[in-house]
């Protein structure tokens, strides 16, 4: 059963709503243990006294603020609470805004708010008010030792508290090298926009989060199972430079042709000619070595050129070596 990580109340004007805070997400990241490469023993970390070098138990550890080099003020959990009791126990709503006004880059971590004893009715009142007003509540709350700006919004029957980043934590996009704002200045034609919109329309569907899952994690776990079955648990796979995929060129030569292909249309002859010409100019042709048997066949073929062929046979597709994804070691 989930455990509340914070207890307090939502302050809504003169109304107080007793609530508990629960994490809204679960971490499904691969839990990899660091090992010593020499004998594959797990590596451990210990808390120790830097003066004596001796290990310190959890119950002997306290927190301190370094107010000058090597001088600390000890702060207990009670000290941190008494510094501002109301801030540590209250989700203080400051204002209400349209959800569309809060950029996605500000959202940080979601939590579920659950009504505590006696808070069901006022909890439901705030939930329905937010829903009908189509607003989010902007509030402040102290969780552990940090004050957070947060947004309260409704999802299904729950009020979600989503911590927000402060404005000074968001980098200015002016520092980035981005294309020009207008389509014309960026070199985008109306035809390209129209075709891109058609592609978007064709790929539009209802949001169904259940259809997406972490396929990379599944592939890694399948690899683990394969290595266990093959008794290769202590085998370290090194990078294979021969099969390493080369990065694609960042330059796009024929955007219209690519859009047409994406829409299931064949490129026009003019477009295809441009693409093949540029591709041919970009890729150097590798010399092919011919063996004795192949050379003899080539000579015989040259002698028979004088005789007209009854039927023109289609050239067999060239065989290409499949690219094997590079195996990487995880730390």
MIRO-590793 format. One record per residue (C-alpha): x, y, z; residue number from 0. Coordinates in pm, 1 decimal, decimal comma, m for minus. Layout:
N
+----------+----------+----------+-----+
:       xx :       yy :       zz :  nr :
+----------+----------+----------+-----+
:        X :        Y :        Z : NUM :
...
+----------+----------+----------+-----+
//
This chain:
331
+----------+----------+----------+-----+
:       xx :       yy :       zz :  nr :
+----------+----------+----------+-----+
:      0,0 :      0,0 :      0,0 :   0 :
:    123,1 :    350,2 :    m84,9 :   1 :
:    242,2 :    570,6 :    200,2 :   2 :
:    174,9 :    943,9 :    226,7 :   3 :
:    492,7 :   1149,4 :    191,9 :   4 :
:    334,0 :   1467,9 :    330,9 :   5 :
:     30,4 :   1562,8 :    539,2 :   6 :
:   m126,6 :   1904,5 :    571,7 :   7 :
:   m407,2 :   2113,7 :    426,6 :   8 :
:   m497,1 :   2311,0 :    115,3 :   9 :
:   m560,6 :   2673,1 :    205,4 :  10 :
:   m839,3 :   2804,6 :    m20,7 :  11 :
:   m942,8 :   3150,7 :    102,2 :  12 :
:  m1076,8 :   3081,9 :    451,9 :  13 :
:  m1133,6 :   2714,0 :    370,0 :  14 :
:   m886,3 :   2445,3 :    482,4 :  15 :
:   m894,2 :   2104,9 :    316,2 :  16 :
:   m702,4 :   1834,5 :    507,8 :  17 :
:   m507,1 :   1626,4 :    256,0 :  18 :
:   m233,7 :   1367,9 :    217,6 :  19 :
:     23,6 :   1370,9 :    m61,0 :  20 :
:    108,9 :   1055,2 :   m256,2 :  21 :
:    354,7 :   1010,2 :   m541,5 :  22 :
:    168,0 :    983,3 :   m873,4 :  23 :
:    442,1 :    801,5 :  m1063,9 :  24 :
:    650,4 :    488,2 :  m1030,5 :  25 :
:   1008,8 :    451,2 :  m1150,8 :  26 :
:   1051,0 :    155,8 :  m1387,0 :  27 :
:   1411,7 :    229,4 :  m1475,0 :  28 :
:   1646,7 :    m67,6 :  m1491,8 :  29 :
:   1804,5 :   m124,0 :  m1151,3 :  30 :
:   2167,4 :   m196,9 :  m1243,2 :  31 :
:   2424,1 :   m275,1 :   m973,8 :  32 :
:   2778,0 :   m146,2 :  m1010,8 :  33 :
:   3034,7 :   m427,5 :  m1004,2 :  34 :
:   3411,2 :   m453,1 :   m976,2 :  35 :
:   3532,6 :   m543,1 :  m1326,1 :  36 :
:   3807,2 :   m767,0 :  m1186,2 :  37 :
:   3594,9 :  m1016,0 :   m991,9 :  38 :
:   3235,6 :   m891,8 :  m1052,9 :  39 :
:   3174,8 :   m823,2 :   m681,9 :  40 :
:   2914,8 :   m553,4 :   m598,1 :  41 :
:   3054,0 :   m209,8 :   m513,0 :  42 :
:   2923,1 :    m53,0 :   m192,5 :  43 :
:   2921,6 :    300,2 :    m58,4 :  44 :
:   2953,1 :    387,0 :    305,7 :  45 :
:   2886,8 :    690,0 :    523,9 :  46 :
:   3195,7 :    770,2 :    722,4 :  47 :
:   3334,9 :   1040,6 :    947,7 :  48 :
:   3587,0 :   1238,9 :    741,5 :  49 :
:   3789,6 :   1322,6 :   1052,5 :  50 :
:   3819,1 :    971,9 :   1199,4 :  51 :
:   3750,4 :    761,7 :    890,3 :  52 :
:   3503,6 :    548,5 :   1090,7 :  53 :
:   3162,1 :    448,5 :    953,3 :  54 :
:   2859,2 :    638,8 :   1091,7 :  55 :
:   2517,8 :    478,9 :   1151,5 :  56 :
:   2199,1 :    648,3 :   1027,4 :  57 :
:   2075,2 :    722,8 :   1379,5 :  58 :
:   2394,6 :    917,9 :   1450,6 :  59 :
:   2356,7 :   1149,4 :   1148,9 :  60 :
:   2218,3 :   1504,1 :   1180,0 :  61 :
:   2185,8 :   1784,2 :    923,1 :  62 :
:   2385,4 :   2104,4 :    930,0 :  63 :
:   2417,3 :   2428,4 :    734,2 :  64 :
:   2775,3 :   2545,2 :    665,2 :  65 :
:   2766,1 :   2917,0 :    750,9 :  66 :
:   3142,9 :   2955,9 :    707,5 :  67 :
:   3420,5 :   2710,7 :    605,1 :  68 :
:   3409,5 :   2402,6 :    831,2 :  69 :
:   3160,5 :   2566,4 :   1070,9 :  70 :
:   2802,1 :   2435,6 :   1081,3 :  71 :
:   2466,8 :   2518,9 :   1237,3 :  72 :
:   2288,5 :   2193,3 :   1326,4 :  73 :
:   1926,6 :   2187,6 :   1204,7 :  74 :
:   1692,2 :   1913,9 :   1324,0 :  75 :
:   1361,5 :   1827,3 :   1156,6 :  76 :
:   1186,0 :   2023,9 :   1431,5 :  77 :
:   1404,9 :   2330,7 :   1359,1 :  78 :
:   1312,4 :   2314,5 :    991,5 :  79 :
:    944,0 :   2289,3 :   1082,5 :  80 :
:    949,3 :   2575,2 :   1337,4 :  81 :
:   1118,8 :   2810,9 :   1091,5 :  82 :
:    776,0 :   2850,1 :    925,6 :  83 :
:    509,1 :   2615,3 :   1059,8 :  84 :
:    237,5 :   2731,0 :    819,4 :  85 :
:    457,8 :   2686,4 :    509,9 :  86 :
:    545,2 :   2329,4 :    607,0 :  87 :
:    183,9 :   2228,9 :    668,9 :  88 :
:    m14,0 :   2421,2 :    407,4 :  89 :
:    m60,0 :   2416,2 :     31,2 :  90 :
:   m128,9 :   2788,0 :      0,0 :  91 :
:   m323,4 :   2874,3 :   m318,4 :  92 :
:   m206,5 :   3209,5 :   m455,3 :  93 :
:   m412,3 :   3243,8 :   m773,9 :  94 :
:   m604,3 :   3069,2 :  m1052,0 :  95 :
:   m489,6 :   3071,6 :  m1415,5 :  96 :
:   m579,6 :   2909,5 :  m1747,3 :  97 :
:   m393,8 :   2580,8 :  m1789,7 :  98 :
:   m280,4 :   2685,7 :  m2138,2 :  99 :
:    m89,3 :   2978,8 :  m1986,0 : 100 :
:    155,1 :   2749,6 :  m1803,0 : 101 :
:    420,8 :   2621,1 :  m2049,5 : 102 :
:    493,7 :   2248,1 :  m2031,8 : 103 :
:    859,1 :   2318,7 :  m1947,8 : 104 :
:    747,4 :   2441,6 :  m1602,9 : 105 :
:    585,1 :   2111,9 :  m1498,0 : 106 :
:    817,2 :   1895,4 :  m1290,3 : 107 :
:    676,8 :   1617,1 :  m1064,8 : 108 :
:    314,4 :   1501,4 :  m1019,2 : 109 :
:    156,4 :   1391,0 :   m690,2 : 110 :
:   m195,0 :   1277,5 :   m600,0 : 111 :
:   m377,6 :   1473,0 :   m331,0 : 112 :
:   m616,7 :   1260,0 :   m122,8 : 113 :
:   m861,6 :   1403,2 :    132,6 : 114 :
:   m771,8 :   1329,1 :    491,7 : 115 :
:  m1029,0 :   1261,4 :    764,7 : 116 :
:  m1325,4 :   1498,9 :    738,5 : 117 :
:  m1206,8 :   1658,1 :    415,5 : 118 :
:  m1415,2 :   1475,3 :    153,0 : 119 :
:  m1678,2 :   1744,4 :     93,1 : 120 :
:  m1445,5 :   2045,6 :     68,3 : 121 :
:  m1204,5 :   1838,3 :   m144,0 : 122 :
:  m1487,7 :   1758,5 :   m386,5 : 123 :
:  m1591,7 :   2126,5 :   m385,6 : 124 :
:  m1244,6 :   2240,9 :   m494,2 : 125 :
:  m1220,7 :   1962,3 :   m752,7 : 126 :
:  m1553,6 :   2050,5 :   m917,1 : 127 :
:  m1475,4 :   2424,2 :   m902,7 : 128 :
:  m1143,9 :   2372,2 :  m1083,5 : 129 :
:  m1314,0 :   2147,0 :  m1337,8 : 130 :
:  m1602,3 :   2383,1 :  m1419,3 : 131 :
:  m1385,8 :   2695,3 :  m1422,2 : 132 :
:  m1133,3 :   2513,5 :  m1644,6 : 133 :
:   m851,8 :   2661,4 :  m1436,2 : 134 :
:   m547,4 :   2542,8 :  m1245,1 : 135 :
:   m463,1 :   2671,5 :   m898,5 : 136 :
:   m112,6 :   2808,8 :   m848,4 : 137 :
:      9,9 :   2744,1 :   m494,7 : 138 :
:    318,4 :   2723,0 :   m273,6 : 139 :
:    414,9 :   2431,7 :    m49,8 : 140 :
:    719,0 :   2314,8 :    145,5 : 141 :
:    799,2 :   1946,3 :     92,2 : 142 :
:   1083,3 :   1819,5 :    308,9 : 143 :
:   1330,6 :   2111,3 :    308,9 : 144 :
:   1239,6 :   2288,2 :    m15,9 : 145 :
:    962,6 :   2530,1 :   m100,6 : 146 :
:    791,8 :   2448,7 :   m429,2 : 147 :
:    573,5 :   2643,1 :   m662,9 : 148 :
:    297,5 :   2405,7 :   m774,7 : 149 :
:    m17,4 :   2373,8 :   m982,1 : 150 :
:   m334,8 :   2199,9 :   m863,8 : 151 :
:   m536,8 :   2046,6 :  m1146,5 : 152 :
:   m799,2 :   1776,8 :  m1187,6 : 153 :
:   m750,4 :   1436,5 :  m1351,3 : 154 :
:  m1054,9 :   1208,2 :  m1337,7 : 155 :
:  m1173,1 :   1215,8 :   m973,8 : 156 :
:   m843,5 :   1331,0 :   m825,3 : 157 :
:   m674,8 :   1662,7 :   m759,1 : 158 :
:   m315,9 :   1644,1 :   m877,2 : 159 :
:    m42,5 :   1859,5 :   m730,3 : 160 :
:    226,3 :   1910,0 :   m992,3 : 161 :
:    539,3 :   2087,2 :   m872,5 : 162 :
:    654,9 :   2365,8 :  m1102,4 : 163 :
:    998,1 :   2499,0 :  m1182,4 : 164 :
:   1064,2 :   2863,4 :  m1101,0 : 165 :
:   1112,8 :   3100,5 :  m1394,2 : 166 :
:   1484,1 :   3142,4 :  m1319,7 : 167 :
:   1526,5 :   2764,3 :  m1359,2 : 168 :
:   1408,5 :   2773,9 :  m1722,3 : 169 :
:   1678,1 :   2860,5 :  m1971,6 : 170 :
:   1616,7 :   3143,1 :  m2215,7 : 171 :
:   1568,4 :   3009,5 :  m2569,3 : 172 :
:   1764,2 :   3310,9 :  m2690,3 : 173 :
:   2077,8 :   3116,0 :  m2596,9 : 174 :
:   1989,7 :   2848,6 :  m2852,4 : 175 :
:   2048,4 :   2848,1 :  m3225,9 : 176 :
:   1694,5 :   2800,9 :  m3358,6 : 177 :
:   1539,1 :   2848,9 :  m3705,9 : 178 :
:   1371,9 :   3181,2 :  m3781,8 : 179 :
:   1022,3 :   3238,8 :  m3638,6 : 180 :
:    837,0 :   3287,9 :  m3967,1 : 181 :
:    795,1 :   3003,1 :  m4215,3 : 182 :
:    909,1 :   3215,5 :  m4508,3 : 183 :
:   1226,6 :   3328,9 :  m4332,4 : 184 :
:   1299,0 :   2967,0 :  m4240,0 : 185 :
:   1262,4 :   2868,7 :  m4606,3 : 186 :
:    939,2 :   2670,3 :  m4563,0 : 187 :
:    696,7 :   2682,4 :  m4856,6 : 188 :
:    315,7 :   2674,9 :  m4834,1 : 189 :
:    315,7 :   2343,4 :  m5022,2 : 190 :
:    546,0 :   2184,5 :  m4763,2 : 191 :
:    327,0 :   2306,1 :  m4476,5 : 192 :
:     11,7 :   2176,3 :  m4648,6 : 193 :
:    167,7 :   1834,8 :  m4706,8 : 194 :
:    300,7 :   1818,5 :  m4349,3 : 195 :
:    m48,5 :   1904,1 :  m4219,5 : 196 :
:   m193,9 :   1621,6 :  m4432,3 : 197 :
:     59,0 :   1383,1 :  m4276,9 : 198 :
:    m36,9 :   1500,7 :  m3925,9 : 199 :
:   m408,5 :   1456,6 :  m4005,8 : 200 :
:   m345,3 :   1104,0 :  m4130,1 : 201 :
:   m155,1 :   1011,1 :  m3812,6 : 202 :
:   m398,5 :   1175,9 :  m3569,5 : 203 :
:   m570,5 :    941,3 :  m3323,5 : 204 :
:   m716,3 :    944,5 :  m2972,5 : 205 :
:   m467,4 :    951,1 :  m2685,2 : 206 :
:   m424,8 :    596,7 :  m2554,9 : 207 :
:   m129,7 :    580,4 :  m2312,6 : 208 :
:   m169,2 :    202,7 :  m2268,5 : 209 :
:    m41,6 :    139,2 :  m2620,6 : 210 :
:    300,1 :    285,4 :  m2535,8 : 211 :
:    553,3 :    101,1 :  m2323,6 : 212 :
:    925,6 :     86,9 :  m2259,9 : 213 :
:   1041,9 :   m144,5 :  m2540,6 : 214 :
:   1408,2 :    m68,7 :  m2468,0 : 215 :
:   1374,2 :   m204,6 :  m2112,5 : 216 :
:   1207,0 :   m517,3 :  m2249,8 : 217 :
:   1490,2 :   m564,0 :  m2501,4 : 218 :
:   1756,0 :   m529,6 :  m2230,6 : 219 :
:   1578,4 :   m782,0 :  m2005,9 : 220 :
:   1549,3 :  m1019,9 :  m2304,9 : 221 :
:   1924,8 :   m980,5 :  m2357,7 : 222 :
:   1984,4 :  m1057,5 :  m1988,0 : 223 :
:   1775,0 :  m1373,9 :  m2020,3 : 224 :
:   1966,1 :  m1473,2 :  m2335,2 : 225 :
:   2305,4 :  m1424,3 :  m2168,3 : 226 :
:   2197,0 :  m1625,1 :  m1863,3 : 227 :
:   2075,9 :  m1910,3 :  m2086,4 : 228 :
:   2403,2 :  m1905,3 :  m2283,9 : 229 :
:   2605,6 :  m1894,6 :  m1959,6 : 230 :
:   2764,4 :  m1566,0 :  m2062,5 : 231 :
:   2685,7 :  m1379,7 :  m1741,1 : 232 :
:   3049,6 :  m1271,7 :  m1696,3 : 233 :
:   3107,8 :  m1186,0 :  m2064,5 : 234 :
:   3176,5 :   m817,1 :  m2135,5 : 235 :
:   3059,9 :   m719,5 :  m2485,3 : 236 :
:   3293,2 :   m466,9 :  m2645,4 : 237 :
:   3186,6 :   m212,8 :  m2911,5 : 238 :
:   3196,6 :   m344,7 :  m3269,0 : 239 :
:   3333,3 :    m67,0 :  m3486,7 : 240 :
:   3252,2 :   m252,5 :  m3810,6 : 241 :
:   2880,2 :   m278,0 :  m3744,2 : 242 :
:   2842,6 :     63,4 :  m3583,7 : 243 :
:   2578,5 :    267,9 :  m3760,8 : 244 :
:   2699,9 :    591,5 :  m3912,9 : 245 :
:   2499,3 :    900,8 :  m3821,6 : 246 :
:   2271,2 :   1022,3 :  m4096,0 : 247 :
:   2345,9 :   1349,0 :  m4266,5 : 248 :
:   2165,8 :   1639,1 :  m4103,5 : 249 :
:   2102,5 :   1799,5 :  m4441,7 : 250 :
:   1762,1 :   1739,1 :  m4601,7 : 251 :
:   1775,1 :   1767,3 :  m4979,5 : 252 :
:   1418,0 :   1705,9 :  m5087,7 : 253 :
:   1158,0 :   1772,2 :  m4819,2 : 254 :
:    863,9 :   1752,9 :  m5062,0 : 255 :
:    975,8 :   1409,2 :  m5183,2 : 256 :
:   1006,0 :   1279,9 :  m4828,0 : 257 :
:    660,5 :   1413,5 :  m4740,4 : 258 :
:    512,0 :   1252,1 :  m5050,6 : 259 :
:    665,8 :    917,7 :  m4958,4 : 260 :
:    535,6 :    954,3 :  m4601,5 : 261 :
:    186,8 :   1012,2 :  m4738,0 : 262 :
:    213,6 :    695,7 :  m4943,7 : 263 :
:    268,5 :    878,2 :  m5272,2 : 264 :
:    547,7 :    818,2 :  m5516,4 : 265 :
:    774,6 :   1116,9 :  m5579,5 : 266 :
:    733,6 :   1287,9 :  m5913,6 : 267 :
:   1005,0 :   1205,8 :  m6176,0 : 268 :
:   1151,2 :   1553,0 :  m6135,3 : 269 :
:   1170,3 :   1516,1 :  m5758,2 : 270 :
:   1314,4 :   1163,6 :  m5777,6 : 271 :
:   1580,1 :   1278,3 :  m6024,0 : 272 :
:   1694,1 :   1552,9 :  m5789,0 : 273 :
:   1712,6 :   1310,5 :  m5495,3 : 274 :
:   1912,1 :   1047,7 :  m5686,4 : 275 :
:   2153,8 :   1307,3 :  m5827,9 : 276 :
:   2230,8 :   1452,2 :  m5486,6 : 277 :
:   2261,2 :   1107,5 :  m5328,8 : 278 :
:   2502,7 :    999,6 :  m5599,9 : 279 :
:   2714,3 :   1310,0 :  m5549,3 : 280 :
:   2722,1 :   1260,6 :  m5173,0 : 281 :
:   2817,3 :    893,1 :  m5157,4 : 282 :
:   3151,9 :    780,0 :  m5292,1 : 283 :
:   3138,7 :    460,9 :  m5500,1 : 284 :
:   3351,0 :    186,9 :  m5343,8 : 285 :
:   3572,1 :    m19,1 :  m5578,7 : 286 :
:   3458,2 :   m380,9 :  m5616,3 : 287 :
:   3722,7 :   m653,5 :  m5645,0 : 288 :
:   3648,3 :   m923,2 :  m5905,3 : 289 :
:   3773,8 :  m1279,3 :  m5867,5 : 290 :
:   3897,0 :  m1501,2 :  m6152,6 : 291 :
:   3560,2 :  m1671,4 :  m6194,8 : 292 :
:   3374,9 :  m1341,5 :  m6195,7 : 293 :
:   3625,6 :  m1192,9 :  m6441,7 : 294 :
:   3575,5 :  m1484,3 :  m6682,5 : 295 :
:   3199,0 :  m1437,9 :  m6666,0 : 296 :
:   3243,7 :  m1067,5 :  m6734,2 : 297 :
:   3459,4 :  m1139,2 :  m7044,4 : 298 :
:   3201,6 :  m1385,0 :  m7177,2 : 299 :
:   2928,8 :  m1131,8 :  m7123,2 : 300 :
:   3122,5 :   m869,1 :  m7321,1 : 301 :
:   3164,5 :  m1108,7 :  m7615,9 : 302 :
:   2791,1 :  m1177,4 :  m7626,7 : 303 :
:   2700,9 :   m809,2 :  m7645,4 : 304 :
:   2688,6 :   m825,3 :  m8024,5 : 305 :
:   2399,6 :  m1073,9 :  m8014,4 : 306 :
:   2062,2 :   m915,7 :  m7934,9 : 307 :
:   1898,7 :  m1055,4 :  m7624,4 : 308 :
:   1556,3 :  m1215,3 :  m7665,3 : 309 :
:   1432,1 :  m1092,0 :  m7329,9 : 310 :
:   1553,8 :   m827,4 :  m7095,7 : 311 :
:   1597,4 :   m976,1 :  m6749,3 : 312 :
:   1550,5 :   m764,6 :  m6439,3 : 313 :
:   1861,4 :   m705,7 :  m6232,9 : 314 :
:   1861,9 :   m893,4 :  m5904,3 : 315 :
:   1855,6 :   m671,1 :  m5599,7 : 316 :
:   2196,4 :   m619,2 :  m5445,2 : 317 :
:   2253,2 :   m795,7 :  m5114,7 : 318 :
:   2331,9 :   m569,9 :  m4823,2 : 319 :
:   2473,4 :   m669,3 :  m4488,9 : 320 :
:   2231,2 :   m613,5 :  m4206,3 : 321 :
:   2337,7 :   m354,9 :  m3953,8 : 322 :
:   2367,3 :   m497,1 :  m3602,9 : 323 :
:   2288,8 :   m252,3 :  m3321,6 : 324 :
:   2592,0 :   m173,9 :  m3111,5 : 325 :
:   2597,1 :   m328,6 :  m2763,8 : 326 :
:   2671,2 :    m80,2 :  m2489,1 : 327 :
:   2762,1 :   m138,3 :  m2133,0 : 328 :
:   2550,8 :     27,4 :  m1869,5 : 329 :
:   2725,6 :    177,1 :  m1571,6 : 330 :
+----------+----------+----------+-----+
//
